[in-house]
Amino acid sequence: MSSLAVFACAAFLEIAGCFAFWAWFRKGASGSTAALGVLSLVAFAVVLTRADAAFAGRAYAAYGGIYIAASLVWLWAVEGETPRSTDLIGAGLAILGALVIVGFAAKNS
């Protein structure tokens, strides 16, 4: 599985898990929603270990850019809120940073 696919899957699982807790604490969702959130966050941690990186910190740093972009997709698709232009610019900068990290990691391996 490519690192991009790992990061995309991990982002979905992390956002879904965190959103489950958001729904539980802030929206009054049931305790089973929180339990699903825990399972999703455990799956996130397992999936992220599959990233092809020699060092965990570098994988997490590169993942951060994908996570930011995925959070804005979640904002739009799940919460029905359209991202602002500043959101998109920020996500673009984060992805650019992730690409720099991945690019330098590949070049210096």
N, C-alpha and C positions, 0 to 999 in steps of 0.2 A: 504494500500500500504506500503510495507516495506521501511525502510529508504534507503536501497541501491537502490531500484527502484526510489524513490523520488530523490536521489542524481544524479542518472544517467540521469533521465529526465531533472532535473534542469541544469545539466552540458551541455546537448545538447542545451537547450534553451538559456543559457547564451553565450555559444560559438557561436551559430548561430547569436544571436543578436549582439555580438561584431564584428563578422566577417562581418556582413552586413555593419556596420559603417566603418570597414577597407576597404571593397570594395568600399564604397561610397567616402571616403576621399582619398584613395591611388590608387584606380583603376578606378575612374571615373564612378562608377555605378550610376544609376538613384536615384532620391530622393525617389522613391517608395521603393527602396532597404533599405534606411535608415528608412523609415516608418515601414517596416516589421521588421527591427531590434528593433525598439522601442516596437512593439507588442511582439516580442520574449522576450525582457528583462522584460517586465511587467509580462508575463506568467512565466518566470523564478522565479521572486520574489514570485508570488502566489504559485507555485509548492513547492518552498523551505520551505514555511510555513507549509507544510504537513509533514515535517520530525518529527519523534517521538522523541522529545527532550524536556526536561523541560526548557532549556535555549537556546535562539537564538544563542548566541555566541558559545556555544559548538556545536550546529548543523552546524554553518558556518565553524568552525575549522575542524570538521570531513569531511564536504563536500569538503574542500580544497584538500584533497588527491585524491578524486574521480575526481575533476575538472582537476587536473594536468594530471592524466592518460587519461581522456577523451580528453584533448587538444592534446595529442600526437596521439590519434586515429584520431582526426580531421586532424592533420598535415599529416598523412599518407593517410587517406581515401579521404579527400576533396582536399588537396593541393598537393598531390602526392609526398611528401617529406618523405623519410624513416627516422624514428627516429634513432638517434645515440645510441650507447650503454650507453653513459653517460646520455642521456635523459631517457632511460629505468631504469637505476639505480636510478636516482633522483625520478622518478615516483614511483618506488618500495619503496623507503624510505618515500615518502609522504603518500603512502597508509598504510605503516606500522604505521606511526604516526597517521593517521586517525583511524586505528584499535585500537591503544592504547587509544586514546581519547574515542572512543565508548565503549571499554571494561571497562575502568575505570568509565565511566558514568553509565553503566549498573550495575556495581558492587556496586557503591556508591549511587544508587538511593533509 
